[in-house]
């Protein structure tokens, strides 16, 4: 079975857990910005019941071209000649999307056995296309 859907952007990279003290016990939590984006990912997913079994995941991420760039550089980025090599790292973006799909599209992200990710620039709209396939 194949599932394709679009997650509207901007994509938020997974932030490190924050730790606070509640009495004598430390409490770890996901920062609000990351947690909110994970809810956007879950809401974009059309899968009604989490899938069980091995899965192939492909994600094409689109980041906005910086407004400060020249017309030439903007054009080159839109054509794919310039790739986004800036932070946040690709794996941090991936983690936020995979965590958003946990318990929604699949039971656990350990079910992902094949993975492909791209990060590229988009002229008008940031977001991610997600392709999930059962194996």
C-alpha positions in Angstrom: 0.0 0.0 0.0 1.3 3.5 -0.8 0.4 6.7 1.0 1.4 10.2 -0.2 0.7 13.5 1.5 1.9 17.1 1.9 3.0 18.7 5.2 2.7 22.5 4.9 5.8 24.4 6.1 7.9 25.9 7.3 9.5 22.6 8.5 10.7 22.7 12.1 13.8 20.8 13.1 13.5 18.6 16.2 14.9 20.5 19.2 16.7 18.8 22.0 14.5 17.9 25.0 14.3 20.4 27.7 14.7 19.4 31.4 13.1 21.1 34.3 12.9 20.0 38.0 9.5 19.2 39.5 10.3 18.8 43.2 13.2 16.4 43.4 12.4 14.8 40.0 13.7 15.9 36.6 11.1 16.2 33.9 12.0 16.1 30.2 9.7 17.6 27.6 9.7 18.5 23.9 9.9 22.3 23.3 6.6 23.8 22.2 7.7 24.7 18.6 8.8 21.1 17.9 5.6 19.7 19.5 3.4 22.0 17.5 5.0 21.0 14.3 4.7 17.3 15.1 0.9 18.0 15.5 0.9 19.6 12.0 2.6 16.5 10.6 0.1 14.2 12.3 -2.8 16.3 11.0 -1.6 16.2 7.4 -1.4 12.4 7.5 -4.4 10.7 5.8 -3.8 7.3 7.4 -6.6 6.5 9.8 -5.1 3.4 11.6 -1.4 3.1 12.3 0.3 0.6 9.9 2.1 -2.5 11.4 5.1 -4.0 9.6 8.1 -2.8 7.6 7.9 0.5 5.8 9.8 2.5 3.2 9.8 6.3 3.8 10.7 9.0 1.3 10.6 12.7 2.2 11.2 15.7 -0.1 11.7 18.8 2.0 11.4 22.3 0.5 12.9 25.3 2.3 12.3 28.9 1.4 15.0 30.7 -0.5 16.4 33.5 1.7 14.9 36.9 0.7 18.3 38.5 1.0 19.7 36.6 -2.0 20.3 38.2 -5.4 17.9 37.5 -8.3 20.7 35.3 -9.9 21.3 33.3 -6.8 17.5 33.0 -6.1 17.0 31.7 -9.7 19.9 29.2 -9.3 18.4 27.9 -6.0 15.0 27.5 -7.6 16.4 25.5 -10.4 18.2 23.2 -7.9 21.7 24.4 -8.8 22.2 25.6 -5.2 21.4 23.2 -2.4 20.5 24.2 1.3 23.7 23.2 3.2 22.9 25.4 6.2 21.7 24.4 9.6 19.5 22.9 10.9 20.8 19.5 9.9 18.8 17.1 7.7 18.5 14.5 10.4 16.9 17.0 12.8 14.2 17.9 10.2 13.7 14.1 9.6 13.3 13.4 13.3 10.5 16.0 13.7 8.6 14.5 10.8 9.1 10.9 11.9 8.1 11.7 15.5 4.9 13.4 14.2 4.0 10.2 12.4 4.7 8.0 15.4 1.4 6.4 16.5 -0.4 8.0 13.6 1.0 6.6 10.3 2.8 3.7 12.0 3.0 2.2 15.4 6.7 3.1 15.9 9.4 4.7 13.8 11.5 1.5 14.2 9.3 0.1 11.5 11.1 2.3 8.9 13.6 -0.1 7.2 14.2 2.0 4.0 14.7 5.8 4.0 15.3 8.5 1.4 15.4 12.3 2.2 16.1 15.3 0.1 16.4 19.0 1.2 16.0 21.6 -1.5 14.9 25.2 -2.0 11.5 26.3 -3.0 10.7 29.8 -4.4 7.2 30.3 -2.9 6.2 27.6 -0.3 8.0 25.6 2.3 6.8 22.2 3.2 7.4 18.5 2.8 6.1 15.7 0.5 5.9 12.4 2.4 5.7 9.1 0.6 5.1 6.0 2.8 4.9 2.5 1.4 4.4 -0.9 3.1 6.9 -3.6 2.2 
